[in-house]
Amino acid sequence: MIKKVKRRIPLSEQIRQAIIASGITRYRICKEIGITQPTMTRFMHGKAWLSMPTLDKLADLLNLDIIDDTRRKGR
């Protein structure tokens, strides 16, 4: 039997989907959280990371919870 491996969705993709669903413009989000639009674009394409304080601001704005689940069982 082949075991199905659950593929993780990258954080940047999850946030991109949340931004689209929120209806808030990227311009407004960038102004609210204090980053440039090019930085947001690079983040949403997985080419850059946001700092934890910036991610916290973004999560608050989008009403999201950011959970670190990088610790895996058996390690």
Stockholm file with secondary structure:
# STOCKHOLM 1.0

chainA/1-75         MIKKVKRRIPLSEQIRQAIIASGITRYRICKEIGITQPTMTRFMHGKAWLSMPTLDKLADLLNLDIIDDTRRKGR
#=GR chainA/1-75 SS CCCCCCCCCCHHHHHHHHHHHHTCCHHHHHHHHTCCHHHHHHHHTTSCCCCHHHHHHHHHHHTCCCCCCCCCTTC
#=GC SS_cons        CCCCCCCCCCHHHHHHHHHHHHTCCHHHHHHHHTCCHHHHHHHHTTSCCCCHHHHHHHHHHHTCCCCCCCCCTTC
//
